[in-house]
């Protein structure tokens, strides 16, 4: 489906998923306003970013859809839960500048000042989303307290993608699983699992088939290297992972898989077990880690630049198992 979207992947996917879940009917959404909102979100992603662009948003949204379908979760979700999960996935990186929070802080960017150097990007993504919701009027027909609650819950979900809070969420998730005390009939517990699902969707690239995972890996490193180039240009200390001469793509990916993706998806598998999807994702992750390890050992230049990639990865590329497989 997305191969036919002609650069409109996020809008196309979201409209499709809203129809799958009958969200338009359930929330009595105006289709003109829905298209306006989704178009605004898609256009507010920066197409010149190698990684943080609208295709990444569509990729994360497709993964989120797959996680929402996990039997243990799907049976308990309300229409509002699904709406929040998909909306947060679509908008979680909107207006991303292509640099990270430390760069914004050390360059004294106005966003760093506005959000007091805390969850700067995530706060901006959330506030931008709220602004577009209000400008489009998508929720204007709902009671004020309901629309405000939706805005706040979207904020809680998007703020959970702050990578600096990874251990906080992972430890809480692991504790719930160890104690077997998750009760998905409780709205607060469902919201927490939506946060975890969004975090998984946001970092699921290593869990996709190798060819697609490799493309995303090269793109995120290219974005890092571009930041490093800017830091060098401004005579700033080059941030970790952003030095093309010292931080190779294989090394960056092995570290990311080992310290971020692997621990998170191992706990996600515990939560979803028995789940063929989780087993498949972990299988891809382990194979991809092995591929990067072999490439790291092979003699090559430290970094591989892809300033003008010919291929635009998307949720469908290399996905031999269809739309239900991240």
N, C-alpha and C positions, 0 to 999 in steps of 0.2 A: 504493500500500500504506500509506504513512505517513499519508495523509489519513484512513484508517480506524483509526488507532492510538489516537485519543481520549486524547491526552495521554500516551501510552505509547510515543512514537516511538523512543526509544533502545533500550528493551528489545525492541520489536518488530523493529527493524532488525537488531540484533545477533543475535537468535535466527535470523532469516532468513539472515543471512550465514554464521553458523556451520553452518547446514544446507547452504547452497550449497557450502561448502568441506569439508563432512563432518568438521568439527573435533570435534564431539561424539563421534563414533565413533573418530576417530584418537587422541584424548587420553583416551578412556574417561571422559568427563565425566558427572557426575551432573546430570540436568536440573533437579532440585529445587535443588541448590546453584548451578547456573548462573543460574537465575531469581532466586535469592536475591541473588547477587552483583550481577547487572545491575540489579535493583530497588534495591539499596543505592546503586549508582553514580548511577542516575537521580534518586533522592530526595535525594542529597547535592548536586546542582546547585540553585542558588537560583532559583526560578521568578520572583522579583521583579526579577532582573537583566534589563534590556532585551536584553542581548547574551549575556553569559556564562551561559547556562542549558542545560538538557538538549536543547533544540532545536538549539542551536549544536553540541553534542556529536554529535547525530545527523547534522547537516549535514556536519561534518568526517569522520565515519565513512563516510558515503556517498561523499564525495570520495575518501577513502583507498581504498575498494573499487575505484573507477574507476581509480585510479593503479596499484593492485596488478594490474589486468588488462592494463596496457600490455604488449604482446608481449615487448619486450626484458626486462621484469622478470618477467612471469608464468611464463615458461619456466624460470626459475632458482630461483624461490621454493620453500622447503620449507614443509611444514605449520606448523612452528614460526614461520617468518618471517611467515606470514599471520596466525597467532594473535596474535603480538606486535603486528603493525601495526594490526589491528582493535581489540585491547584498549587499546593506547596512544591511539588516536584517540578511543575512547569515553570514556576517563577523563582525558584530558589537561588538562582544566580543572575537575575535580571540586572542589566546595566553594569555587569562586571567589567572593571577597567583593564583587566589583563595583568594586573600586578597584585601582590599580596598585602596583607595588613601591615607587616613591618615596613614595607616600602612606603606606604601611605603615611605611617607615623614619622619615619625619619625624613621624609620630604615635607613634613608639616602640611599635608593635604587637608583641605577643609572638612572632608568626611571624618578624618581622624579626630579633629577638634570637636566636630558636631557630636560624635558618639563616644568621646572621652577615651579613645584608644582601646575600646572594648568591643569585641565582635563587630568591628567597623563595617566590613563588607556585608555580613549577614544582616545587620541592622538596616543598611542601605537597601539591600534586596527587599526586605520586608516592607520598609516604608515606601519604596517605589511601587511595590505591588498594591499596597493600600491606596496610594494615590491614583493608580490606574483603575482600581475597583470603583473608586468614588467618581472619577472622571467619566468612566464608561456608563455608570449608573446600573451596573449589573445586579447589584443587591438592593437597589433603591426601593423595590416593592416589598421588601421584607421588613418586619418590625425592627425598630432601631436597636433594641437590645440583642436581637439575633445577629444582625449584620455586624455589630460591634464584637460580639463573641466570636464570629467567624474571623474577623480581622485579628483578634488577639490569638486565637488558636493557630492561624497561619503564621503569626510571628513566632510562637513557641516552636513550631515545626521547623521553620527556616533557620531560626537561631540555633537549633540543635545541630545544624550542619557545620558549625564552627569547629574546625579540626582541632583547635586547642582544647576543646571539651571532650575529646575522644575518650580519654581514660575515665572521665566522670561517668559518661553514659555506659561504657563497656563494663565497668565495675558494678554499676547498679543493675544492668541487665544480667550479668553473671550471678549476682546475689539473688535476684528474683528466681533464676533458673535453679540455682542450688537449693533454695528454700521451697521451690515449687509453689510459690504463693501468687503467681499471676492469675488474676481473675478478670477475664475479658468481658464479663458482664458489667464491670465497673468502667465508666467513661474515662476515668483518669488512667487506668491501666491500658485501655485501648489507645489512648492518646500517646502514652509512652511507647507502645509498640509501633505506632505510626512514626514517631520520632526515630526509632531504631530502623524501621523499614526505609525511611528516607535517607538515613545515613548510609545504609547498605546500597541503596540505589545510586547514591552520589559517588560511591567509590567502587562500583561493580565492574569497572573496565577489566581488571585482571581476571574476572570470572567468565568473560566471554571467550569465544573461540580465538585461537592464536592470531589469525590474520587481522581480525577486528581489534583485538586487544592491543596488538603491536601498533596499529595506526593511532589509537588513542594515546598510547604511551609516548610515541614520538611527538605527538601534538602537544601534550602537556609539558614535555621537556622543552620543546621549542618555545613555548610561552615563558617557561622559567628562564631560558637562555636570553630571550629578548629583554626580560627584566634585568638580568645581569648586565646586558649591554647598556641599558639605561643607567644603571648604577655606576658602571665604569665611566660613562659619559659625564655624569655629574660628580665624579670623583668621590663616590660613596663606597663603603665596604660592600663587597658583593655578598648577597644573601646566600645561605645554604641552598644547595641544589641548583643554583642559578649560574654557576661558573662552567661554561662549556668545556674549558680546558681541564677541569678537575672532576666534574660530575657527569659521568657517562650515562646514557640512557639505561643500559643494563643495571648499573649500580643504583641509580635512582629507583628503578622499578623493583629491584630485589628488596631494597630497604622499605619501600612503600608496602609491598606485599607482606613482608615479614612483620612489620610493626603496626600497620594500620588494617589492611584488608583481611589478612588471614585470621587474626584473633577475632575480628568482628564476625566474619562469616562462619567461623567454627561455632560461635555462640548462637548465631542465627539458625544453623543447622540443628542445634540442640532444641531450639524453640519449635521449629517446624517439623521435626522428625515424627513420623516417617515422611520424607519428602524427596521424590525423585529429582525435583528441580534443585534443591540444595545440594544433593550429592553430585549432580552434574556440574553445578557451579564450582564446588570445591575441587572437582576433578580437573576442570579447566584451569583453575587457579594454580594448582600444583604443577600441572604441565607447563603453564606459562612461566612459572618461577624457574622451572628446570631449563626452559629455553633461554631465559635471560641469563641464567648462571653459565650456560655453555657459551653464550655470546660474550659474557664478561671475561671468560678465560681466553677467548680467541683474540689474537693480536689485531688491534684496530685503533683508530683514532679515538680520543676520549669522548667526544660528543658528535652526534650526527644531526646536522641542521636540515630542516625541511621548511625553508622559508616560503616556498610556494608549492604546497602539496597538491598533487593532481587529483587525489581522491578525497572526497568528503565523507568521513565515516558516518554511519547512521545506524539506528537500531536494527535495520534489516540487513546490513552488509555482513556477510559471512555467517549469518544466522540460519543454519541449516535446519533448525527445528521449529521455525515459524515465530509468530509474534508472541507466543507464550513462553519463550525462552530468552532470558537476558543475555 
